[in-house]
Amino acid sequence: MKYLFLILLFISFKVCANDTLKILFVYGSKPIAKEELKIFGGINGGHVSLKYKEAFASFVHKGSLHLFPRKKIHADYIVEKDRNFREDTSISRYVIVDIPINDTQAKALDSVISQRLKHPGYDYAFLGFRCASSAYEVLASAGIFKRYSKTKIKLKFFYPKRLRKHVLKQANQHHWHMHWRPGKATRKWEKD
């Protein structure tokens, strides 16, 4: 009876999880070779993007960078694909985590990202929302991750490595598929 319950549970999970959310984490880095350029954020930088339709959606700053959030929003959600897509760059170390989601979650995620593309909803600031905290907020709003207050999200997922560690821990526990790229050898890459 116990095995029948486990088989039914597995089948119901497979039936409900009919879509896949992909989260792209680009690692922070700094140059080791003279010809390499410095990249914004350095070793503690990096970036987080969420799969959206046939591309990836990212929260980015627009205009001036500032320390604290302002009422006037200096941010945008952008969709990256083709030549502008971060995964296509030959220098980046990255991991893409595939998270099984159900149809309801997929529709909610599509709706939330569509809204953010029209209006980000908050400013981009060093001590405010940035790519990692915004990605978590979008996923929580879609019912995929646990909801926290906006303040807790900004503190808990202050930069990409914090969100990446959170997601990689879950990926290992739930056996989610991951795609890795090591990155260019002439750069020192952030470690997990």
C-alpha positions as CSV (number, residue, x, y, z in Angstrom):
1,M,0.0,0.0,0.0
2,K,2.9,2.3,0.9
3,Y,4.4,1.8,-2.6
4,L,1.1,2.4,-4.3
5,F,0.8,5.7,-2.5
6,L,4.4,6.7,-3.6
7,I,3.7,5.8,-7.2
8,L,0.5,7.8,-7.2
9,L,2.3,10.7,-5.6
10,F,5.0,10.6,-8.3
11,I,2.5,10.3,-11.1
12,S,0.5,13.3,-9.7
13,F,3.7,15.3,-9.5
14,K,4.6,14.5,-13.1
15,V,1.0,15.4,-14.2
16,C,1.0,18.7,-12.3
17,A,4.6,19.7,-13.2
18,N,4.0,20.1,-16.9
19,D,6.2,23.2,-17.4
20,T,9.7,24.2,-16.6
21,L,10.9,27.5,-15.1
22,K,14.5,28.3,-16.0
23,I,16.6,30.6,-13.8
24,L,19.9,31.8,-15.3
25,F,22.6,32.8,-12.8
26,V,25.6,34.5,-14.2
27,Y,28.5,34.4,-11.8
28,G,30.5,37.5,-10.7
29,S,34.1,37.8,-11.9
30,K,37.2,39.9,-12.0
31,P,40.0,39.9,-14.6
32,I,43.2,38.0,-14.1
33,A,44.7,38.7,-17.5
34,K,45.7,42.3,-18.5
35,E,43.5,42.2,-21.6
36,E,40.3,41.4,-19.7
37,L,37.9,44.2,-18.8
38,K,36.4,45.0,-15.4
39,I,32.7,44.1,-15.2
40,F,30.2,46.0,-13.1
41,G,29.9,44.3,-9.7
42,G,33.2,42.4,-9.9
43,I,33.6,39.2,-8.1
44,N,30.5,39.8,-6.0
45,G,28.4,40.8,-9.0
46,G,26.7,38.5,-11.4
47,H,23.2,38.5,-12.7
48,V,19.9,36.7,-12.4
49,S,17.4,36.3,-15.3
50,L,14.1,34.3,-15.6
51,K,13.1,32.4,-18.7
52,Y,10.2,34.2,-20.3
53,K,8.7,32.9,-23.6
54,E,11.7,32.3,-25.9
55,A,14.0,34.6,-24.0
56,F,15.1,35.7,-20.5
57,A,13.7,38.6,-18.5
58,S,16.0,40.7,-16.4
59,F,15.6,43.6,-13.9
60,V,18.2,46.3,-14.7
61,H,18.9,49.9,-13.8
62,K,18.0,52.6,-16.2
63,G,19.6,56.0,-15.9
64,S,21.5,56.9,-12.8
65,L,22.6,54.4,-10.2
66,H,21.9,55.4,-6.6
67,L,22.2,54.1,-3.0
68,F,18.6,54.3,-1.8
69,P,15.4,53.7,-3.8
70,R,13.7,56.8,-5.1
71,K,10.1,57.6,-6.0
72,K,11.1,58.2,-9.6
73,I,11.9,54.7,-11.0
74,H,15.3,54.2,-12.5
75,A,14.7,50.6,-13.5
76,D,13.4,48.5,-16.3
77,Y,12.5,44.9,-17.0
78,I,14.1,43.9,-20.3
79,V,13.9,40.7,-22.4
80,E,17.2,39.4,-23.7
81,K,17.6,37.1,-26.6
82,D,19.7,36.4,-29.7
83,R,22.9,38.5,-29.6
84,N,21.9,40.3,-26.4
85,F,21.3,37.2,-24.4
86,R,23.8,36.8,-21.5
87,E,24.0,33.0,-21.9
88,D,25.4,33.4,-25.5
89,T,28.5,35.3,-24.3
90,S,31.6,33.1,-24.5
91,I,33.1,34.5,-21.3
92,S,30.5,33.9,-18.7
93,R,30.4,31.3,-16.1
94,Y,26.7,30.4,-15.4
95,V,24.2,27.9,-14.2
96,I,20.7,27.5,-15.4
97,V,18.4,25.7,-13.0
98,D,15.3,24.0,-14.4
99,I,12.4,24.0,-11.9
100,P,9.3,22.0,-12.6
101,I,6.1,24.2,-12.2
102,N,2.5,23.5,-12.9
103,D,0.2,25.2,-15.4
104,T,-1.2,27.6,-12.8
105,Q,2.3,28.7,-11.7
106,A,3.4,29.1,-15.3
107,K,0.4,31.3,-16.1
108,A,1.0,33.4,-13.0
109,L,4.7,33.8,-13.8
110,D,3.8,34.9,-17.3
111,S,1.3,37.4,-16.0
112,V,3.7,38.8,-13.4
113,I,6.6,39.2,-15.9
114,S,4.2,40.8,-18.4
115,Q,3.2,43.3,-15.8
116,R,6.9,44.0,-14.8
117,L,7.8,44.6,-18.5
118,K,5.2,47.3,-18.7
119,H,6.1,48.8,-15.3
120,P,8.8,47.5,-13.0
121,G,6.9,48.4,-9.8
122,Y,10.0,49.6,-7.9
123,D,13.2,51.5,-8.3
124,Y,16.6,49.9,-8.8
125,A,19.0,50.9,-6.0
126,F,22.1,49.5,-4.2
127,L,20.1,49.3,-0.9
128,G,16.8,48.4,-2.7
129,F,15.7,46.0,-5.3
130,R,18.3,44.6,-7.7
131,C,18.3,41.7,-10.1
132,A,18.4,38.9,-7.4
133,S,15.8,40.4,-5.0
134,S,13.6,41.3,-8.0
135,A,13.8,37.8,-9.4
136,Y,12.7,36.4,-6.0
137,E,9.9,38.9,-5.7
138,V,8.6,37.9,-9.1
139,L,8.8,34.2,-8.3
140,A,7.0,34.7,-5.0
141,S,4.3,36.8,-6.6
142,A,3.7,34.0,-9.0
143,G,3.3,31.5,-6.2
144,I,6.5,29.6,-7.0
145,F,8.5,30.6,-3.9
146,K,7.5,31.6,-0.4
147,R,6.3,35.1,0.1
148,Y,8.2,37.5,2.3
149,S,7.9,41.2,2.9
150,K,9.7,43.4,0.3
151,T,12.2,44.5,3.0
152,K,13.0,40.9,3.9
153,I,13.4,40.0,0.2
154,K,15.9,42.9,-0.4
155,L,17.9,41.8,2.7
156,K,17.8,38.1,2.2
157,F,18.6,38.2,-1.6
158,F,20.9,41.2,-1.6
159,Y,23.0,39.9,-4.5
160,P,22.9,37.0,-6.9
161,K,25.0,34.6,-4.9
162,R,22.5,34.6,-2.0
163,L,19.6,33.6,-4.3
164,R,21.8,31.2,-6.3
165,K,22.8,29.3,-3.1
166,H,19.1,29.2,-2.0
167,V,18.0,27.8,-5.4
168,L,21.0,25.4,-5.7
169,K,20.2,23.9,-2.3
170,Q,16.6,23.3,-3.4
171,A,17.8,21.9,-6.7
172,N,20.0,19.4,-5.0
173,Q,17.2,18.4,-2.6
174,H,14.6,18.0,-5.4
175,H,17.0,16.7,-8.1
176,W,16.2,19.6,-10.5
177,H,18.3,19.6,-13.7
178,M,21.1,22.1,-13.9
179,H,23.1,23.3,-16.9
180,W,26.7,24.6,-16.2
181,R,29.3,26.6,-18.1
182,P,32.7,27.1,-16.5
183,G,33.5,30.5,-17.9
184,K,36.6,32.0,-19.5
185,A,39.9,30.9,-17.8
186,T,41.3,34.5,-18.0
187,R,38.9,35.6,-15.3
188,K,38.6,34.7,-11.6
189,W,35.0,33.5,-11.0
190,E,32.9,33.7,-7.9
191,K,32.5,30.3,-6.1
192,D,29.4,28.8,-4.5
